[in-house]
Amino acid sequence: TKSSISYPKGMILTREVEYSVRLLTGMGEDCGYEPMSLKTFAEQSGISFLFLQQIARKLKAANLILARKGKIGGYWLARPRKNISIKDIIDAVGCGGGAKGGKSGVEKLDKEIINFLESKKISEYTTAK
């Protein structure tokens, strides 16, 4: 499934952020849903299973997802989609950053980008119910 996220013109996010968004939008919000298998998601999405494992570790460490091991194990969201922003994902996978300080308009632009990313919730892009 291709990502349908609209970013500000000229804004480029890493593949890791894009795949994280795709993974999170495909997950159930609680364990009442069947936990998502990374292997199955990798096969369906065409994303490398090993890369997804790396991403899942980072998302779990950031408390964005929960995991259960075993035969009926898998992953699900740690909180509702409406409470997970694109900025949360960028912070989790370590691809954040941007301009810091300065007296030019760059500092204002950096704040505007952060505000934009905080306002975009994955619930806007979800494919799961």
C-alpha positions as protocol buffer text, in pm:
chain_id: "A"
residue {
  index: 1
  type: THR
  ca { x: 0 y: 0 z: 0 }
}
residue {
  index: 2
  type: LYS
  ca { x: 140 y: 340 z: -95 }
}
residue {
  index: 3
  type: SER
  ca { x: 142 y: 619 z: 160 }
}
residue {
  index: 4
  type: SER
  ca { x: -130 y: 880 z: 113 }
}
residue {
  index: 5
  type: ILE
  ca { x: 15 y: 1139 z: 347 }
}
residue {
  index: 6
  type: SER
  ca { x: 40 y: 1496 z: 223 }
}
residue {
  index: 7
  type: TYR
  ca { x: 341 y: 1681 z: 358 }
}
residue {
  index: 8
  type: PRO
  ca { x: 417 y: 2049 z: 306 }
}
residue {
  index: 9
  type: LYS
  ca { x: 554 y: 2111 z: -43 }
}
residue {
  index: 10
  type: GLY
  ca { x: 923 y: 2027 z: -55 }
}
residue {
  index: 11
  type: MET
  ca { x: 925 y: 1844 z: 280 }
}
residue {
  index: 12
  type: ILE
  ca { x: 1102 y: 1511 z: 265 }
}
residue {
  index: 13
  type: LEU
  ca { x: 1066 y: 1245 z: 531 }
}
residue {
  index: 14
  type: THR
  ca { x: 1286 y: 940 z: 552 }
}
residue {
  index: 15
  type: ARG
  ca { x: 1179 y: 597 z: 437 }
}
residue {
  index: 16
  type: GLU
  ca { x: 1192 y: 488 z: 801 }
}
residue {
  index: 17
  type: VAL
  ca { x: 932 y: 751 z: 897 }
}
residue {
  index: 18
  type: GLU
  ca { x: 711 y: 661 z: 600 }
}
residue {
  index: 19
  type: TYR
  ca { x: 725 y: 288 z: 680 }
}
residue {
  index: 20
  type: SER
  ca { x: 655 y: 364 z: 1047 }
}
residue {
  index: 21
  type: VAL
  ca { x: 341 y: 555 z: 951 }
}
residue {
  index: 22
  type: ARG
  ca { x: 232 y: 274 z: 721 }
}
residue {
  index: 23
  type: LEU
  ca { x: 289 y: 19 z: 997 }
}
residue {
  index: 24
  type: LEU
  ca { x: 106 y: 218 z: 1264 }
}
residue {
  index: 25
  type: THR
  ca { x: -192 y: 298 z: 1044 }
}
residue {
  index: 26
  type: GLY
  ca { x: -236 y: -72 z: 974 }
}
residue {
  index: 27
  type: MET
  ca { x: -238 y: -178 z: 1340 }
}
residue {
  index: 28
  type: GLY
  ca { x: -532 y: -237 z: 1572 }
}
residue {
  index: 29
  type: GLU
  ca { x: -571 y: -1 z: 1865 }
}
residue {
  index: 30
  type: ASP
  ca { x: -587 y: -264 z: 2135 }
}
residue {
  index: 31
  type: CYS
  ca { x: -537 y: -631 z: 2199 }
}
residue {
  index: 32
  type: GLY
  ca { x: -908 y: -687 z: 2130 }
}
residue {
  index: 33
  type: TYR
  ca { x: -800 y: -679 z: 1769 }
}
residue {
  index: 34
  type: GLU
  ca { x: -576 y: -954 z: 1647 }
}
residue {
  index: 35
  type: PRO
  ca { x: -218 y: -836 z: 1703 }
}
residue {
  index: 36
  type: MET
  ca { x: -39 y: -753 z: 1379 }
}
residue {
  index: 37
  type: SER
  ca { x: 228 y: -993 z: 1261 }
}
residue {
  index: 38
  type: LEU
  ca { x: 531 y: -808 z: 1126 }
}
residue {
  index: 39
  type: LYS
  ca { x: 604 y: -1096 z: 891 }
}
residue {
  index: 40
  type: THR
  ca { x: 255 y: -1078 z: 740 }
}
residue {
  index: 41
  type: PHE
  ca { x: 271 y: -698 z: 715 }
}
residue {
  index: 42
  type: ALA
  ca { x: 612 y: -724 z: 546 }
}
residue {
  index: 43
  type: GLU
  ca { x: 476 y: -966 z: 288 }
}
residue {
  index: 44
  type: GLN
  ca { x: 167 y: -755 z: 219 }
}
residue {
  index: 45
  type: SER
  ca { x: 349 y: -421 z: 205 }
}
residue {
  index: 46
  type: GLY
  ca { x: 669 y: -526 z: 32 }
}
residue {
  index: 47
  type: ILE
  ca { x: 876 y: -375 z: 314 }
}
residue {
  index: 48
  type: SER
  ca { x: 1178 y: -568 z: 439 }
}
residue {
  index: 49
  type: PHE
  ca { x: 1093 y: -779 z: 745 }
}
residue {
  index: 50
  type: LEU
  ca { x: 1431 y: -699 z: 903 }
}
residue {
  index: 51
  type: PHE
  ca { x: 1378 y: -326 z: 851 }
}
residue {
  index: 52
  type: LEU
  ca { x: 1030 y: -352 z: 1006 }
}
residue {
  index: 53
  type: GLN
  ca { x: 1179 y: -529 z: 1309 }
}
residue {
  index: 54
  type: GLN
  ca { x: 1420 y: -237 z: 1358 }
}
residue {
  index: 55
  type: ILE
  ca { x: 1136 y: 12 z: 1326 }
}
residue {
  index: 56
  type: ALA
  ca { x: 911 y: -185 z: 1565 }
}
residue {
  index: 57
  type: ARG
  ca { x: 1185 y: -190 z: 1830 }
}
residue {
  index: 58
  type: LYS
  ca { x: 1211 y: 190 z: 1813 }
}
residue {
  index: 59
  type: LEU
  ca { x: 833 y: 240 z: 1819 }
}
residue {
  index: 60
  type: LYS
  ca { x: 803 y: 5 z: 2117 }
}
residue {
  index: 61
  type: ALA
  ca { x: 1083 y: 186 z: 2303 }
}
residue {
  index: 62
  type: ALA
  ca { x: 894 y: 513 z: 2245 }
}
residue {
  index: 63
  type: ASN
  ca { x: 574 y: 356 z: 2386 }
}
residue {
  index: 64
  type: LEU
  ca { x: 387 y: 393 z: 2058 }
}
residue {
  index: 65
  type: ILE
  ca { x: 323 y: 19 z: 2021 }
}
residue {
  index: 66
  type: LEU
  ca { x: 293 y: -284 z: 2246 }
}
residue {
  index: 67
  type: ALA
  ca { x: 405 y: -637 z: 2170 }
}
residue {
  index: 68
  type: ARG
  ca { x: 321 y: -989 z: 2272 }
}
residue {
  index: 69
  type: LYS
  ca { x: 547 y: -1286 z: 2199 }
}
residue {
  index: 70
  type: GLY
  ca { x: 437 y: -1633 z: 2110 }
}
residue {
  index: 71
  type: LYS
  ca { x: 218 y: -1815 z: 1865 }
}
residue {
  index: 72
  type: ILE
  ca { x: -61 y: -1557 z: 1891 }
}
residue {
  index: 73
  type: GLY
  ca { x: 181 y: -1269 z: 1939 }
}
residue {
  index: 74
  type: GLY
  ca { x: 222 y: -953 z: 1743 }
}
residue {
  index: 75
  type: TYR
  ca { x: 198 y: -576 z: 1773 }
}
residue {
  index: 76
  type: TRP
  ca { x: -78 y: -324 z: 1839 }
}
residue {
  index: 77
  type: LEU
  ca { x: -99 y: 46 z: 1919 }
}
residue {
  index: 78
  type: ALA
  ca { x: -21 y: 158 z: 2273 }
}
residue {
  index: 79
  type: ARG
  ca { x: -270 y: 445 z: 2250 }
}
residue {
  index: 80
  type: PRO
  ca { x: -545 y: 563 z: 2016 }
}
residue {
  index: 81
  type: ARG
  ca { x: -444 y: 683 z: 1670 }
}
residue {
  index: 82
  type: LYS
  ca { x: -585 y: 1027 z: 1743 }
}
residue {
  index: 83
  type: ASN
  ca { x: -314 y: 1062 z: 2011 }
}
residue {
  index: 84
  type: ILE
  ca { x: -17 y: 968 z: 1792 }
}
residue {
  index: 85
  type: SER
  ca { x: 128 y: 1247 z: 1582 }
}
residue {
  index: 86
  type: ILE
  ca { x: 368 y: 1233 z: 1291 }
}
residue {
  index: 87
  type: LYS
  ca { x: 614 y: 1418 z: 1515 }
}
residue {
  index: 88
  type: ASP
  ca { x: 586 y: 1137 z: 1774 }
}
residue {
  index: 89
  type: ILE
  ca { x: 689 y: 893 z: 1502 }
}
residue {
  index: 90
  type: ILE
  ca { x: 978 y: 1110 z: 1381 }
}
residue {
  index: 91
  type: ASP
  ca { x: 1102 y: 1143 z: 1740 }
}
residue {
  index: 92
  type: ALA
  ca { x: 1069 y: 766 z: 1793 }
}
residue {
  index: 93
  type: VAL
  ca { x: 1270 y: 656 z: 1491 }
}
residue {
  index: 94
  type: GLY
  ca { x: 1535 y: 921 z: 1547 }
}
residue {
  index: 95
  type: CYS
  ca { x: 1489 y: 1117 z: 1228 }
}
residue {
  index: 96
  type: GLY
  ca { x: 1393 y: 1445 z: 1390 }
}
residue {
  index: 97
  type: GLY
  ca { x: 1603 y: 1753 z: 1408 }
}
residue {
  index: 98
  type: GLY
  ca { x: 1597 y: 2066 z: 1206 }
}
residue {
  index: 99
  type: ALA
  ca { x: 1714 y: 2416 z: 1262 }
}
residue {
  index: 100
  type: LYS
  ca { x: 1787 y: 2515 z: 1619 }
}
residue {
  index: 101
  type: GLY
  ca { x: 1819 y: 2873 z: 1735 }
}
residue {
  index: 102
  type: GLY
  ca { x: 1934 y: 3152 z: 1510 }
}
residue {
  index: 103
  type: LYS
  ca { x: 1802 y: 3498 z: 1450 }
}
residue {
  index: 104
  type: SER
  ca { x: 1672 y: 3444 z: 1100 }
}
residue {
  index: 105
  type: GLY
  ca { x: 1334 y: 3317 z: 991 }
}
residue {
  index: 106
  type: VAL
  ca { x: 1465 y: 2959 z: 1013 }
}
residue {
  index: 107
  type: GLU
  ca { x: 1373 y: 2931 z: 1381 }
}
residue {
  index: 108
  type: LYS
  ca { x: 1016 y: 3039 z: 1304 }
}
residue {
  index: 109
  type: LEU
  ca { x: 1000 y: 2794 z: 1015 }
}
residue {
  index: 110
  type: ASP
  ca { x: 1127 y: 2514 z: 1239 }
}
residue {
  index: 111
  type: LYS
  ca { x: 852 y: 2588 z: 1494 }
}
residue {
  index: 112
  type: GLU
  ca { x: 588 y: 2594 z: 1219 }
}
residue {
  index: 113
  type: ILE
  ca { x: 703 y: 2256 z: 1086 }
}
residue {
  index: 114
  type: ILE
  ca { x: 699 y: 2108 z: 1437 }
}
residue {
  index: 115
  type: ASN
  ca { x: 349 y: 2245 z: 1496 }
}
residue {
  index: 116
  type: PHE
  ca { x: 234 y: 2100 z: 1165 }
}
residue {
  index: 117
  type: LEU
  ca { x: 378 y: 1755 z: 1246 }
}
residue {
  index: 118
  type: GLU
  ca { x: 224 y: 1762 z: 1594 }
}
residue {
  index: 119
  type: SER
  ca { x: -116 y: 1844 z: 1443 }
}
residue {
  index: 120
  type: LYS
  ca { x: -111 y: 1550 z: 1200 }
}
residue {
  index: 121
  type: LYS
  ca { x: -245 y: 1239 z: 1372 }
}
residue {
  index: 122
  type: ILE
  ca { x: -221 y: 893 z: 1221 }
}
residue {
  index: 123
  type: SER
  ca { x: -597 y: 857 z: 1261 }
}
residue {
  index: 124
  type: GLU
  ca { x: -621 y: 1082 z: 954 }
}
residue {
  index: 125
  type: TYR
  ca { x: -443 y: 820 z: 744 }
}
residue {
  index: 126
  type: THR
  ca { x: -554 y: 490 z: 894 }
}
residue {
  index: 127
  type: THR
  ca { x: -641 y: 181 z: 695 }
}
residue {
  index: 128
  type: ALA
  ca { x: -738 y: -39 z: 994 }
}
residue {
  index: 129
  type: LYS
  ca { x: -1062 y: -18 z: 1187 }
}
